[in-house]
Amino acid sequence: MVGVALTAETGRTPGTRPSRRLRRTGRVPAVMYGKGADSLTLSVDQADLRAALATEAGANALITLEVAGARQLSIIKDLQRHPVRREILHVDFLRIDSDDEVDVEVPLLLTGEAKKVTQASGMVDQIIHRLPVRAKSADIPVEVVADISDLEVGSSLRVGDIALPDGVTVAGDPEATFAVGLITRSTKEYLRQLAQAEAESEMAEAADSGDETAAGAADES
């Protein structure tokens, strides 16, 4: 897991107005809590925070916070953004140790080709895009990849069937559906044509069987 260092300052004044003034100076209000210690009100440089989030680990990066000369390993537990401008308004840091297991959400990527779905002109619908997992901080994956090759039209794949990296387990419901083979109008037409073709094949086989029976009876006579 990617690790970054970030310097934080203490002594900020809590509250909406002080937080707005703080943001205008290029800093982001923050808080750090966990491990049975008191919560600390902090602030971090906005540009440094953006750089920390720009690593391949994104919001799951291991962040060593440098506060008043001391260092504390942490992860981002909550990130609040402006609904329109998407700028970071507030960040919560959770204290952790390297051996702690933590619950995080990582991107879920689909791989493989659902040939049976494609053949039937169906569509693969991804239900879950971020997967809740539990792992030690060093084992947190950047992403999880799930193979959908066996997916069929009208069927689904569940979270518990995803092959996870060593040291990583599902933190949510293992029975939750993450991908579905959807039936579309084209799929219905494909299935209709397939059923019609099968029916015609059975009728042809029955006719051939009847002709053979009649020919055998004629030969006997």
LINDAJO-V673349 format. One record per residue. N is the residue number from 0. OMEGA is omega as a letter, one per 30 degrees, with the letter a starting at -180 (999 if undefined). D_LAST is the distance of its C-alpha to the last C-alpha in Angstrom with 2 decimals. Layout:
n=N omega=OMEGA d_last=D_LAST
n=N omega=OMEGA d_last=D_LAST
//
This chain:
n=0 omega=a d_last=85.34
n=1 omega=l d_last=87.76
n=2 omega=l d_last=91.34
n=3 omega=l d_last=94.13
n=4 omega=a d_last=97.75
n=5 omega=l d_last=99.24
n=6 omega=l d_last=102.85
n=7 omega=l d_last=103.52
n=8 omega=l d_last=106.76
n=9 omega=l d_last=107.90
n=10 omega=l d_last=110.28
n=11 omega=l d_last=108.39
n=12 omega=l d_last=109.11
n=13 omega=l d_last=106.11
n=14 omega=a d_last=105.32
n=15 omega=a d_last=103.69
n=16 omega=l d_last=106.71
n=17 omega=l d_last=107.77
n=18 omega=l d_last=104.17
n=19 omega=l d_last=104.11
n=20 omega=l d_last=107.41
n=21 omega=a d_last=106.07
n=22 omega=a d_last=102.99
n=23 omega=l d_last=105.24
n=24 omega=l d_last=106.87
n=25 omega=l d_last=103.55
n=26 omega=a d_last=102.92
n=27 omega=l d_last=100.18
n=28 omega=a d_last=101.01
n=29 omega=l d_last=99.37
n=30 omega=l d_last=99.44
n=31 omega=a d_last=98.70
n=32 omega=l d_last=97.86
n=33 omega=a d_last=96.16
n=34 omega=l d_last=96.88
n=35 omega=a d_last=99.19
n=36 omega=l d_last=101.85
n=37 omega=l d_last=103.46
n=38 omega=l d_last=101.89
n=39 omega=l d_last=103.62
n=40 omega=a d_last=103.96
n=41 omega=l d_last=103.61
n=42 omega=l d_last=103.16
n=43 omega=l d_last=101.47
n=44 omega=a d_last=101.76
n=45 omega=a d_last=99.06
n=46 omega=l d_last=98.45
n=47 omega=l d_last=98.29
n=48 omega=l d_last=95.80
n=49 omega=l d_last=93.56
n=50 omega=l d_last=93.71
n=51 omega=a d_last=92.73
n=52 omega=a d_last=89.71
n=53 omega=l d_last=88.71
n=54 omega=a d_last=87.59
n=55 omega=l d_last=83.90
n=56 omega=l d_last=84.27
n=57 omega=a d_last=85.42
n=58 omega=l d_last=86.62
n=59 omega=l d_last=85.61
n=60 omega=l d_last=88.16
n=61 omega=a d_last=90.50
n=62 omega=l d_last=93.91
n=63 omega=a d_last=97.15
n=64 omega=l d_last=99.65
n=65 omega=a d_last=103.24
n=66 omega=l d_last=105.46
n=67 omega=l d_last=109.22
n=68 omega=l d_last=108.97
n=69 omega=a d_last=106.23
n=70 omega=l d_last=102.55
n=71 omega=l d_last=99.64
n=72 omega=a d_last=95.93
n=73 omega=l d_last=93.97
n=74 omega=l d_last=90.88
n=75 omega=a d_last=90.61
n=76 omega=l d_last=89.44
n=77 omega=a d_last=89.72
n=78 omega=l d_last=90.30
n=79 omega=a d_last=91.33
n=80 omega=l d_last=91.00
n=81 omega=a d_last=92.15
n=82 omega=a d_last=89.18
n=83 omega=a d_last=89.81
n=84 omega=l d_last=91.86
n=85 omega=l d_last=90.09
n=86 omega=a d_last=93.40
n=87 omega=a d_last=93.88
n=88 omega=a d_last=96.00
n=89 omega=l d_last=96.11
n=90 omega=l d_last=94.71
n=91 omega=l d_last=94.44
n=92 omega=l d_last=94.72
n=93 omega=l d_last=93.55
n=94 omega=l d_last=95.47
n=95 omega=l d_last=93.28
n=96 omega=a d_last=93.62
n=97 omega=a d_last=91.45
n=98 omega=a d_last=89.72
n=99 omega=l d_last=89.01
n=100 omega=a d_last=85.47
n=101 omega=l d_last=85.30
n=102 omega=l d_last=82.74
n=103 omega=l d_last=82.12
n=104 omega=a d_last=79.51
n=105 omega=l d_last=78.10
n=106 omega=l d_last=75.88
n=107 omega=a d_last=72.13
n=108 omega=l d_last=70.24
n=109 omega=l d_last=66.47
n=110 omega=a d_last=64.88
n=111 omega=a d_last=61.39
n=112 omega=l d_last=58.65
n=113 omega=a d_last=56.44
n=114 omega=a d_last=53.43
n=115 omega=l d_last=51.02
n=116 omega=l d_last=53.52
n=117 omega=a d_last=54.05
n=118 omega=a d_last=50.35
n=119 omega=a d_last=49.95
n=120 omega=l d_last=53.02
n=121 omega=a d_last=54.88
n=122 omega=l d_last=58.54
n=123 omega=l d_last=60.45
n=124 omega=l d_last=63.30
n=125 omega=a d_last=66.08
n=126 omega=a d_last=67.63
n=127 omega=l d_last=70.40
n=128 omega=l d_last=72.55
n=129 omega=a d_last=75.28
n=130 omega=l d_last=74.38
n=131 omega=l d_last=76.85
n=132 omega=l d_last=77.37
n=133 omega=a d_last=79.85
n=134 omega=l d_last=81.45
n=135 omega=a d_last=84.75
n=136 omega=a d_last=86.71
n=137 omega=a d_last=86.14
n=138 omega=a d_last=82.35
n=139 omega=a d_last=81.82
n=140 omega=l d_last=79.19
n=141 omega=l d_last=79.77
n=142 omega=l d_last=76.20
n=143 omega=a d_last=72.93
n=144 omega=a d_last=69.64
n=145 omega=a d_last=66.26
n=146 omega=a d_last=62.87
n=147 omega=a d_last=60.35
n=148 omega=a d_last=57.48
n=149 omega=a d_last=55.28
n=150 omega=l d_last=55.90
n=151 omega=l d_last=52.88
n=152 omega=l d_last=52.71
n=153 omega=l d_last=53.68
n=154 omega=a d_last=55.14
n=155 omega=l d_last=58.74
n=156 omega=a d_last=60.87
n=157 omega=a d_last=63.70
n=158 omega=a d_last=67.16
n=159 omega=a d_last=66.68
n=160 omega=a d_last=64.04
n=161 omega=l d_last=66.47
n=162 omega=a d_last=67.60
n=163 omega=l d_last=71.39
n=164 omega=l d_last=74.02
n=165 omega=l d_last=75.74
n=166 omega=a d_last=78.36
n=167 omega=l d_last=76.87
n=168 omega=l d_last=75.22
n=169 omega=l d_last=74.00
n=170 omega=a d_last=76.84
n=171 omega=a d_last=74.79
n=172 omega=a d_last=71.60
n=173 omega=l d_last=68.95
n=174 omega=a d_last=66.25
n=175 omega=l d_last=67.42
n=176 omega=l d_last=64.94
n=177 omega=l d_last=66.12
n=178 omega=a d_last=63.14
n=179 omega=l d_last=60.19
n=180 omega=a d_last=57.11
n=181 omega=l d_last=57.38
n=182 omega=l d_last=54.65
n=183 omega=l d_last=55.61
n=184 omega=l d_last=54.14
n=185 omega=l d_last=52.60
n=186 omega=a d_last=51.12
n=187 omega=l d_last=49.51
n=188 omega=l d_last=47.99
n=189 omega=a d_last=46.74
n=190 omega=l d_last=45.17
n=191 omega=l d_last=43.59
n=192 omega=l d_last=42.06
n=193 omega=l d_last=40.91
n=194 omega=l d_last=39.25
n=195 omega=l d_last=37.61
n=196 omega=l d_last=36.32
n=197 omega=l d_last=34.92
n=198 omega=l d_last=33.23
n=199 omega=l d_last=31.69
n=200 omega=l d_last=30.53
n=201 omega=l d_last=28.87
n=202 omega=l d_last=27.16
n=203 omega=l d_last=25.93
n=204 omega=l d_last=24.63
n=205 omega=l d_last=22.89
n=206 omega=l d_last=21.31
n=207 omega=l d_last=20.21
n=208 omega=l d_last=18.75
n=209 omega=l d_last=16.84
n=210 omega=l d_last=15.50
n=211 omega=l d_last=14.43
n=212 omega=l d_last=12.65
n=213 omega=l d_last=10.82
n=214 omega=l d_last=10.03
n=215 omega=l d_last=8.80
n=216 omega=l d_last=6.41
n=217 omega=a d_last=5.20
n=218 omega=a d_last=5.42
n=219 omega=a d_last=3.77
n=220 omega=999 d_last=0.00
//
